[in-house]
C-alpha cells in the first residue's frame, strides 16, 4: 500500500505540475498591440512592469496614419489583440467589422474614467463598448522658444511672414483642413466654406519649410532649428520637452484647437482577449499614467483619478483641465466618406502647389 501511495502521490504531483505549467503558459501568452510608435504602449519600463504584474508579454506593431491602421486590421485578421483607435475613426472601424465589443468586467480602472468619455456615442453603441477611452489631447501648434518671441496667442502666427521658411505642418488631409477651418473661424465638424479653407491653406504653402509625418521627424526639425513654429499635438510637445529637452511651448490659441480622444479597442478575432483586457486596464491605471506623464510626457488621461494625481502645476491638470481652455476645444467627430475624399483631394492639390 505504501508503494501504491507513493506512486499515486508522485503521479498526482506530476499532474499538478503539468497543469500549473499549462496554466502559466496560457497566462504568459503574448499580447499583440497596434499603435503609433513611441505612444505609451511601447515604453520599455511599462512593459517590464506589466509583464511582472501579469505574466503577459507585449509585442508592439506600429502605424503612421489612421488609414494604415485600418488597412492593417483588414489585411491581418486576428493578428492584434489591442489597437489604438482615435474615437473619430471608431465608427469606420466598426462598420468594417474590425472591432468587437469589450466586456469590461474585471477591468477595475474603468469605473474611474470620465463618464462623458466612457459613455461617448463615439465609443459606446447600444450599451456595448467598442473602445475604452484612454487619453485625450489637442492638435494646435507649438513654437521653438529660442526662435519665437513672444509666444503668440493666435493661430494666425503660422501665416506671419517673420516665420516664412520655418513653418511645419503634418501631412494629413483631415487635420490640415480642420486646422484651416479654425483659422477661418469655422466649426471643424461642420465646415460651411471649403473654398475659404482651400485659400487659407494655399496662403500657407509659401510659409512652409516642409511637411512632417512622425514625432521623430518633428523633433529633429525643431532640434536642428528648421521649425520655428509648426502644427503639433499636446502630448507630443510634452514629450519633446521632457524626454528630449527641446525648447518647445505648446499653444492653445484664442481661435480654438482640435480636440481628439484616443481609445484602446479589441480587434475582431483577437486571440488573447484576456490579455488585451489586462493590458487596457493597465494603460488606464493612474500608476502607469503618472509615470508616463512625468518620465516621458503624455496627453491627458481619461481616468479622472489619474489626472488628479498629477502635480497641481502639471500642464495636463492646470491647463487642459481648465474649463475656460476646454471651452475653446472642438472635439473631432466622424466624417463621411464623401467629405474624406473631398478633403484628400483638396490636400493633394495644396501639396502639389507646395512642391
Secondary structure, 3 states (H helix, E strand, C coil): CHHHHHHHHHHHHHHHHHHHHHHHHHHCCEEEEEECCCCCCCCHHHHHHHHHHHCCEEEEEECCCHHHHHHHHHHCCCCCCEEEEEHHHHHHHHHCCCEECECCCCCHHHHHECHHHHCCCCCEECCEECCEEEEEEEEEEEEECCCCCCCCCCHHHHHCHHHCCCEEEECCHHHHHHHHHHHCCCECCECCCHHHHHHHHHHHHCCEEEEECCHHHHHHHHHCCCCCEEEEEHHHHHHHHHCCCCCEEEECCCCCEEEEEEEEEEECCCCCHHHHHHHHHHHCCHHHHHHHHHHCCCCEECEHHHHHCCCCCCHHHHCCCCHHHHCCEEECCCCCHHHHHHHHHHHHHHHHHHC
